[in-house]
Amino acid sequence: MKQITSGMGLMPPQQGGSHFNYEVDSWLREMDFIVSEVSYMITRLAFVVDAVSAAQAIADAEAYQNKLLEFHEQLQNIREQIKQHKETLKLNKVAHHPAYDKKNATAHNRLRKIIVTAEKDYVSIKNDFNMFIAQLSGLQ
């Protein structure tokens, strides 16, 4: 079998943190997804509350809504940190200096830990939310 490589060999490793770009782009897509899911939960909660008339259920729903809004704000802050990190990677790429890779790696690892925590929080909040909605709806 003939290997087709005419002029399209492997690209050399790039300087300035470009190897972080794929993960950063993935994080941005993931944050977009989670933010949209939390927005959907807030909307869904509003629809369920409209159908419920018990005062305690409405008070519980308002408290839960505040929890969702707070988490939504945290996600927006994380998303902003990711965008800033991506911008830093672009600027460092222009500098072409290996020392920036070490600095980028430290910032990248710190951000990775924040995102892993946010992912775990999202799963927990989503599960809690579904149980809460089921209770409000009288399904449990």
PADREN-658013 format. One record per residue: x, y, z of N, C-alpha, C, O in turn; residue in three letters; chain. Coordinates in pm, whole numbers. Layout:
// PADREN-658013
GUBA, n.u, n.v, n.w, ca.u, ca.v, ca.w, c.u, c.v, c.w, o.u, o.v, o.w, residu, chaine
GUBA, X, Y, Z, X, Y, Z, X, Y, Z, X, Y, Z, ala, A
...
//
This chain:
// PADREN-658013
GUBA, n.u, n.v, n.w, ca.u, ca.v, ca.w, c.u, c.v, c.w, o.u, o.v, o.w, residu, chaine
GUBA, 84, -117, 0, 0, 0, 0, 89, 124, 0, 182, 135, 80, met, A
GUBA, 60, 215, -89, 142, 334, -103, 97, 439, -2, -23, 466, 12, lys, A
GUBA, 192, 498, 68, 160, 601, 167, 154, 736, 97, 246, 775, 24, gln, A
GUBA, 44, 806, 120, 26, 936, 57, 68, 1043, 156, 1, 1067, 256, ile, A
GUBA, 181, 1109, 125, 229, 1214, 214, 274, 1336, 137, 333, 1427, 195, thr, A
GUBA, 248, 1339, 9, 304, 1443, -75, 283, 1583, -15, 177, 1644, -28, ser, A
GUBA, 388, 1630, 50, 385, 1766, 105, 305, 1780, 233, 290, 1891, 284, gly, A
GUBA, 253, 1671, 285, 168, 1682, 404, 223, 1595, 515, 154, 1505, 564, met, A
GUBA, 345, 1622, 555, 406, 1545, 662, 351, 1589, 797, 263, 1674, 805, gly, A
GUBA, 405, 1530, 901, 363, 1569, 1035, 410, 1710, 1065, 518, 1751, 1025, leu, A
GUBA, 326, 1782, 1136, 361, 1919, 1173, 453, 1913, 1294, 431, 1832, 1384, met, A
GUBA, 555, 1997, 1299, 644, 1999, 1415, 571, 2055, 1536, 478, 2134, 1521, pro, A
GUBA, 613, 2015, 1656, 550, 2071, 1776, 565, 2222, 1776, 668, 2275, 1735, pro, A
GUBA, 462, 2288, 1821, 462, 2433, 1820, 495, 2487, 1958, 469, 2422, 2059, gln, A
GUBA, 550, 2604, 1961, 586, 2670, 2086, 465, 2745, 2140, 364, 2761, 2072, gln, A
GUBA, 477, 2791, 2263, 383, 2887, 2318, 250, 2831, 2361, 150, 2904, 2358, gly, A
GUBA, 242, 2707, 2401, 120, 2654, 2460, 14, 2610, 2362, -100, 2586, 2402, gly, A
GUBA, 47, 2599, 2235, -56, 2559, 2139, -107, 2418, 2167, -218, 2384, 2128, ser, A
GUBA, -27, 2337, 2235, -71, 2203, 2270, -181, 2206, 2375, -245, 2104, 2401, his, A
GUBA, -204, 2323, 2438, -313, 2338, 2533, -443, 2380, 2464, -551, 2367, 2521, phe, A
GUBA, -433, 2430, 2342, -549, 2488, 2275, -665, 2391, 2257, -781, 2430, 2274, asn, A
GUBA, -636, 2267, 2224, -742, 2169, 2203, -824, 2153, 2330, -947, 2153, 2326, tyr, A
GUBA, -756, 2138, 2443, -828, 2120, 2569, -905, 2246, 2607, -1017, 2236, 2656, glu, A
GUBA, -848, 2361, 2584, -916, 2487, 2614, -1043, 2501, 2531, -1147, 2540, 2582, val, A
GUBA, -1034, 2469, 2403, -1153, 2475, 2317, -1260, 2376, 2365, -1379, 2406, 2363, asp, A
GUBA, -1215, 2259, 2407, -1306, 2159, 2461, -1374, 2211, 2588, -1495, 2193, 2606, ser, A
GUBA, -1297, 2276, 2675, -1354, 2333, 2796, -1460, 2439, 2765, -1564, 2445, 2829, trp, A
GUBA, -1431, 2522, 2667, -1528, 2626, 2630, -1659, 2564, 2580, -1767, 2610, 2616, leu, A
GUBA, -1648, 2461, 2497, -1769, 2393, 2449, -1844, 2330, 2565, -1967, 2335, 2571, arg, A
GUBA, -1770, 2270, 2657, -1834, 2206, 2772, -1903, 2310, 2862, -2014, 2288, 2908, glu, A
GUBA, -1836, 2421, 2886, -1897, 2526, 2969, -2021, 2582, 2901, -2121, 2610, 2968, met, A
GUBA, -2016, 2599, 2768, -2135, 2644, 2695, -2251, 2546, 2716, -2364, 2588, 2740, asp, A
GUBA, -2221, 2418, 2707, -2324, 2316, 2726, -2381, 2322, 2868, -2503, 2323, 2886, phe, A
GUBA, -2293, 2325, 2968, -2340, 2324, 3106, -2418, 2451, 3138, -2521, 2444, 3206, ile, A
GUBA, -2372, 2565, 3090, -2445, 2691, 3112, -2584, 2681, 3050, -2681, 2724, 3111, val, A
GUBA, -2593, 2627, 2931, -2725, 2615, 2867, -2814, 2516, 2943, -2935, 2537, 2953, ser, A
GUBA, -2755, 2410, 2996, -2832, 2313, 3075, -2884, 2377, 3204, -2999, 2355, 3242, glu, A
GUBA, -2802, 2456, 3270, -2845, 2522, 3393, -2954, 2625, 3361, -3050, 2640, 3436, val, A
GUBA, -2940, 2696, 3250, -3045, 2790, 3207, -3176, 2715, 3182, -3284, 2763, 3219, ser, A
GUBA, -3166, 2598, 3121, -3284, 2516, 3097, -3347, 2472, 3230, -3469, 2472, 3243, tyr, A
GUBA, -3263, 2435, 3328, -3316, 2395, 3458, -3392, 2510, 3524, -3497, 2489, 3585, met, A
GUBA, -3340, 2630, 3512, -3407, 2747, 3569, -3542, 2767, 3503, -3641, 2793, 3571, ile, A
GUBA, -3547, 2754, 3371, -3674, 2768, 3298, -3771, 2657, 3336, -3889, 2682, 3359, thr, A
GUBA, -3721, 2537, 3343, -3805, 2421, 3380, -3862, 2438, 3520, -3978, 2406, 3544, arg, A
GUBA, -3781, 2487, 3611, -3825, 2511, 3748, -3939, 2614, 3749, -4036, 2598, 3823, leu, A
GUBA, -3927, 2716, 3669, -4032, 2819, 3662, -4164, 2758, 3614, -4270, 2792, 3666, ala, A
GUBA, -4158, 2670, 3515, -4280, 2606, 3466, -4344, 2518, 3573, -4466, 2517, 3588, phe, A
GUBA, -4262, 2445, 3646, -4316, 2358, 3751, -4376, 2442, 3863, -4482, 2408, 3915, val, A
GUBA, -4311, 2550, 3899, -4362, 2637, 4006, -4496, 2698, 3966, -4583, 2716, 4050, val, A
GUBA, -4513, 2730, 3839, -4640, 2785, 3790, -4755, 2687, 3812, -4870, 2728, 3829, asp, A
GUBA, -4724, 2558, 3810, -4826, 2455, 3827, -4850, 2417, 3973, -4947, 2347, 4004, ala, A
GUBA, -4764, 2463, 4062, -4774, 2428, 4204, -4833, 2546, 4280, -4801, 2662, 4253, val, A
GUBA, -4920, 2515, 4377, -4983, 2624, 4451, -4946, 2627, 4599, -4976, 2725, 4667, ser, A
GUBA, -4881, 2523, 4651, -4845, 2520, 4793, -4738, 2624, 4822, -4638, 2633, 4751, ala, A
GUBA, -4760, 2702, 4928, -4668, 2810, 4963, -4528, 2757, 4994, -4429, 2817, 4954, ala, A
GUBA, -4519, 2645, 5066, -4389, 2589, 5100, -4314, 2543, 4975, -4193, 2561, 4964, gln, A
GUBA, -4386, 2484, 4881, -4323, 2438, 4757, -4268, 2557, 4678, -4160, 2549, 4620, ala, A
GUBA, -4342, 2666, 4677, -4296, 2786, 4607, -4171, 2843, 4675, -4076, 2883, 4608, ile, A
GUBA, -4171, 2846, 4807, -4055, 2896, 4882, -3933, 2807, 4857, -3822, 2857, 4839, ala, A
GUBA, -3954, 2676, 4858, -3844, 2583, 4830, -3790, 2602, 4688, -3670, 2597, 4664, asp, A
GUBA, -3882, 2624, 4595, -3843, 2644, 4456, -3762, 2774, 4440, -3666, 2778, 4363, ala, A
GUBA, -3801, 2878, 4511, -3725, 3003, 4504, -3584, 2984, 4559, -3487, 3035, 4502, glu, A
GUBA, -3573, 2910, 4669, -3441, 2882, 4725, -3358, 2801, 4626, -3239, 2826, 4610, ala, A
GUBA, -3420, 2705, 4561, -3349, 2623, 4464, -3309, 2706, 4342, -3201, 2689, 4286, tyr, A
GUBA, -3397, 2797, 4303, -3367, 2885, 4190, -3244, 2970, 4222, -3158, 2990, 4136, gln, A
GUBA, -3235, 3021, 4344, -3118, 3099, 4384, -2990, 3016, 4375, -2885, 3065, 4334, asn, A
GUBA, -3001, 2888, 4415, -2887, 2797, 4406, -2844, 2781, 4260, -2725, 2785, 4229, lys, A
GUBA, -2940, 2764, 4171, -2909, 2749, 4029, -2849, 2877, 3971, -2755, 2872, 3891, leu, A
GUBA, -2903, 2991, 4010, -2850, 3118, 3961, -2707, 3140, 4008, -2623, 3191, 3932, leu, A
GUBA, -2679, 3103, 4130, -2542, 3116, 4183, -2447, 3025, 4106, -2336, 3067, 4071, glu, A
GUBA, -2489, 2902, 4080, -2406, 2809, 4004, -2386, 2860, 3861, -2276, 2850, 3806, phe, A
GUBA, -2490, 2915, 3803, -2483, 2972, 3668, -2377, 3083, 3665, -2298, 3091, 3571, his, A
GUBA, -2376, 3167, 3765, -2277, 3275, 3773, -2136, 3219, 3788, -2042, 3270, 3726, glu, A
GUBA, -2119, 3115, 3868, -1988, 3051, 3884, -1939, 2997, 3750, -1822, 3012, 3715, gln, A
GUBA, -2030, 2935, 3675, -1993, 2881, 3545, -1951, 2992, 3450, -1856, 2976, 3373, leu, A
GUBA, -2021, 3103, 3455, -1986, 3216, 3369, -1846, 3267, 3405, -1768, 3303, 3316, gln, A
GUBA, -1815, 3271, 3535, -1681, 3314, 3578, -1574, 3217, 3529, -1467, 3260, 3484, asn, A
GUBA, -1602, 3088, 3538, -1507, 2987, 3490, -1488, 3003, 3340, -1376, 2996, 3289, ile, A
GUBA, -1597, 3024, 3270, -1590, 3042, 3125, -1502, 3162, 3090, -1424, 3157, 2995, arg, A
GUBA, -1516, 3268, 3167, -1436, 3388, 3145, -1288, 3359, 3171, -1201, 3408, 3098, glu, A
GUBA, -1258, 3280, 3275, -1120, 3241, 3303, -1061, 3159, 3189, -944, 3173, 3153, gln, A
GUBA, -1144, 3072, 3132, -1098, 2991, 3018, -1066, 3081, 2900, -963, 3064, 2834, ile, A
GUBA, -1153, 3177, 2873, -1129, 3270, 2761, -1001, 3350, 2782, -924, 3370, 2689, lys, A
GUBA, -979, 3394, 2906, -856, 3469, 2936, -734, 3379, 2917, -631, 3424, 2865, gln, A
GUBA, -744, 3254, 2959, -634, 3159, 2942, -606, 3138, 2794, -491, 3133, 2751, his, A
GUBA, -711, 3125, 2717, -695, 3106, 2572, -625, 3228, 2510, -538, 3213, 2424, lys, A
GUBA, -661, 3345, 2554, -599, 3467, 2505, -451, 3472, 2544, -366, 3512, 2464, glu, A
GUBA, -420, 3430, 2666, -281, 3424, 2712, -201, 3326, 2626, -86, 3353, 2591, thr, A
GUBA, -262, 3215, 2594, -194, 3116, 2509, -161, 3176, 2372, -53, 3153, 2318, leu, A
GUBA, -255, 3254, 2318, -230, 3318, 2188, -114, 3416, 2198, -27, 3418, 2111, lys, A
GUBA, -114, 3497, 2304, -7, 3596, 2320, 128, 3529, 2341, 229, 3575, 2287, leu, A
GUBA, 130, 3423, 2418, 256, 3352, 2443, 306, 3280, 2319, 427, 3265, 2300, asn, A
GUBA, 215, 3237, 2235, 254, 3171, 2111, 332, 3268, 2022, 428, 3230, 1955, lys, A
GUBA, 289, 3392, 2024, 357, 3495, 1945, 500, 3516, 1997, 591, 3543, 1919, val, A
GUBA, 518, 3504, 2129, 650, 3528, 2189, 749, 3416, 2157, 870, 3439, 2158, ala, A
GUBA, 701, 3295, 2128, 787, 3180, 2094, 898, 3158, 2197, 1014, 3142, 2161, his, A
GUBA, 863, 3156, 2321, 964, 3137, 2425, 926, 3016, 2509, 815, 3010, 2561, his, A
GUBA, 1016, 2919, 2524, 985, 2795, 2598, 946, 2819, 2744, 873, 2739, 2802, pro, A
GUBA, 993, 2927, 2804, 959, 2955, 2944, 808, 2975, 2960, 753, 2949, 3066, ala, A
GUBA, 744, 3021, 2856, 599, 3043, 2864, 523, 2912, 2875, 417, 2908, 2938, tyr, A
GUBA, 576, 2806, 2817, 510, 2676, 2827, 498, 2632, 2972, 394, 2579, 3012, asp, A
GUBA, 602, 2654, 3050, 598, 2615, 3191, 495, 2700, 3265, 418, 2649, 3347, lys, A
GUBA, 493, 2829, 3237, 396, 2920, 3300, 254, 2882, 3257, 162, 2881, 3338, lys, A
GUBA, 238, 2851, 3129, 107, 2810, 3077, 62, 2679, 3142, -56, 2663, 3174, asn, A
GUBA, 155, 2587, 3160, 121, 2457, 3218, 69, 2473, 3360, -26, 2406, 3399, ala, A
GUBA, 130, 2561, 3436, 85, 2585, 3574, -56, 2642, 3575, -142, 2594, 3649, thr, A
GUBA, -80, 2743, 3492, -213, 2803, 3484, -314, 2703, 3430, -428, 2698, 3477, ala, A
GUBA, -273, 2623, 3334, -361, 2525, 3271, -403, 2418, 3372, -520, 2380, 3378, his, A
GUBA, -308, 2370, 3450, -340, 2267, 3550, -432, 2322, 3658, -522, 2251, 3703, asn, A
GUBA, -412, 2447, 3699, -500, 2509, 3797, -641, 2518, 3741, -738, 2487, 3810, arg, A
GUBA, -652, 2561, 3618, -783, 2573, 3553, -848, 2438, 3533, -970, 2425, 3546, leu, A
GUBA, -769, 2336, 3501, -821, 2200, 3483, -888, 2151, 3612, -994, 2090, 3607, arg, A
GUBA, -825, 2179, 3727, -882, 2138, 3855, -1015, 2209, 3881, -1109, 2148, 3930, lys, A
GUBA, -1022, 2336, 3847, -1146, 2412, 3864, -1256, 2352, 3777, -1371, 2340, 3821, ile, A
GUBA, -1223, 2316, 3655, -1322, 2262, 3562, -1368, 2124, 3605, -1486, 2092, 3595, ile, A
GUBA, -1278, 2042, 3652, -1316, 1908, 3700, -1414, 1922, 3817, -1512, 1848, 3824, val, A
GUBA, -1388, 2016, 3906, -1479, 2041, 4018, -1615, 2090, 3967, -1718, 2045, 4016, thr, A
GUBA, -1614, 2180, 3870, -1740, 2230, 3814, -1819, 2118, 3747, -1942, 2115, 3758, ala, A
GUBA, -1751, 2027, 3680, -1819, 1913, 3616, -1886, 1826, 3722, -2001, 1785, 3706, glu, A
GUBA, -1814, 1799, 3830, -1871, 1718, 3939, -1989, 1790, 4003, -2091, 1728, 4032, lys, A
GUBA, -1975, 1920, 4023, -2085, 1998, 4080, -2207, 1995, 3989, -2320, 1985, 4036, asp, A
GUBA, -2183, 2004, 3858, -2294, 2001, 3762, -2370, 1870, 3771, -2493, 1869, 3775, tyr, A
GUBA, -2298, 1758, 3774, -2363, 1627, 3781, -2446, 1618, 3909, -2559, 1570, 3907, val, A
GUBA, -2390, 1663, 4019, -2460, 1660, 4147, -2584, 1749, 4143, -2692, 1707, 4185, ser, A
GUBA, -2569, 1870, 4094, -2682, 1964, 4086, -2790, 1910, 3993, -2909, 1921, 4022, ile, A
GUBA, -2749, 1852, 3883, -2847, 1798, 3788, -2927, 1685, 3851, -3050, 1680, 3837, lys, A
GUBA, -2860, 1595, 3922, -2930, 1486, 3989, -3022, 1538, 4099, -3137, 1495, 4109, asn, A
GUBA, -2973, 1630, 4180, -3055, 1690, 4285, -3176, 1763, 4225, -3287, 1755, 4276, asp, A
GUBA, -3151, 1834, 4116, -3258, 1909, 4050, -3369, 1815, 4003, -3487, 1843, 4024, phe, A
GUBA, -3330, 1706, 3940, -3431, 1612, 3890, -3514, 1553, 4004, -3635, 1536, 3991, asn, A
GUBA, -3449, 1523, 4116, -3524, 1473, 4232, -3615, 1584, 4289, -3729, 1557, 4327, met, A
GUBA, -3564, 1706, 4293, -3642, 1817, 4345, -3766, 1842, 4259, -3875, 1862, 4312, phe, A
GUBA, -3749, 1842, 4129, -3862, 1862, 4036, -3962, 1749, 4052, -4083, 1774, 4051, ile, A
GUBA, -3914, 1627, 4066, -4006, 1514, 4085, -4087, 1531, 4214, -4207, 1502, 4216, ala, A
GUBA, -4024, 1578, 4320, -4095, 1602, 4444, -4198, 1714, 4428, -4311, 1702, 4475, gln, A
GUBA, -4158, 1823, 4360, -4252, 1934, 4339, -4371, 1889, 4253, -4484, 1932, 4274, leu, A
GUBA, -4344, 1805, 4160, -4448, 1760, 4069, -4536, 1653, 4131, -4639, 1616, 4074, ser, A
GUBA, -4496, 1604, 4248, -4574, 1500, 4315, -4551, 1362, 4258, -4632, 1272, 4278, gly, A
GUBA, -4440, 1345, 4187, -4411, 1214, 4129, -4341, 1122, 4225, -4335, 1001, 4202, leu, A
GUBA, -4287, 1177, 4334, -4219, 1091, 4431, -4293, 1094, 4562, -4252, 1028, 4658, gln, A
//
